[in-house]
Amino acid sequence: MVDYVPAQVRVLRIRRPKYACRGCGTLHQAPAPDKPVAKGMVTPAMLAHIITSRYCDHLPFYRQAQILARNGFPVDRPVLTGWAGQACWWLETVQEELAKAVFASTKLFADDTPMPTLAPGTGRVKTGRFWAYARDDRPWQGEDPPAVVYAYTSDRKGERPAGHLRDFHGVLQVDGYAGFERLAAGNRVVLAACRSHARRRFYDLAENGLPIAAEALRRIARLYAIEKRIRGRTADERRQVRQAEAAVQVADLKLWLDRELPRLPGHSKLAEAIRYALGRWKALCVYLEAAGWRWIPTRWSAASGLWL
């Protein structure tokens, strides 16, 4: 049998009696315990519950206020938001150390998503950006634990990710956002494109019955099959298999795309899908030479479309 004990809201009363010394006439009292919120009534446990409910379970503050009131603790939503805001002071150091650990990696995944944000004084909602920088070495038996660090910005300008990654050196896997391109200007960052983004454009067209798009999916599927077979192997083993099997198929795929593109109307969706892939071909081939994303310096051959 599975049982459930509902959470309880309780009041902790701190008693600190004063004692007077008859000999010297002085008063003595135990110091008050430290509080996570200055002059506040919230305990660390309650604060952790509010933060976890909001940001892990995505429970809005007004719903938390309703639940707490039902449990015997009527509280206004602004009080909960104030407590959550003051809790950020305790978490700033944790976030800074997490960012140091993540950006010290040699391979990262980066992406952003729209974030509706209130614009006080305008009566409107503006669109900010929530950036995620993740590290996950488990697929190639890496030693670093998985981790992700988040950053919020009010817009999507290219200097935002450039500022976040100013101390990063290594391989960065990203989508087709042009703001990441400035990071590849020097030798500090090598951009690895996402093949799933390139495949997605062909998939949408193949659903409409276009044979060229369906053929592109079949060729990409063969590359995916290789990755599925070597998943979990060491970084060097994966690189060897990619060089022996995937590199030839990648080169054939580029030749085929180059041959098909001039035969299509330039404004067609299929031509756009091919140009999207060819425009990022160098970044799409990074994985062939990356041993567990540890970049091995090589020479890019524009003629063959491969790293040599």
CORHUBEL-V819890 format. One record per helix or strand of 2 or more residues. SS is the DSSP state (H for helix, E for strand). FROM is the first residue (numbers start at 1). TO is the last residue. If there is no record, write none. Layout:
ss;from;to
SS;FROM;TO
SS;FROM;TO
This chain:
ss;from;to
E;18;20
E;27;29
H;44;55
H;61;70
H;77;103
E;107;119
E;124;135
H;138;140
E;147;153
H;158;164
E;170;174
H;178;184
E;189;193
H;195;206
H;211;230
H;235;261
H;269;279
H;281;284
H;286;289
E;290;291
E;294;295
E;300;301
E;306;307
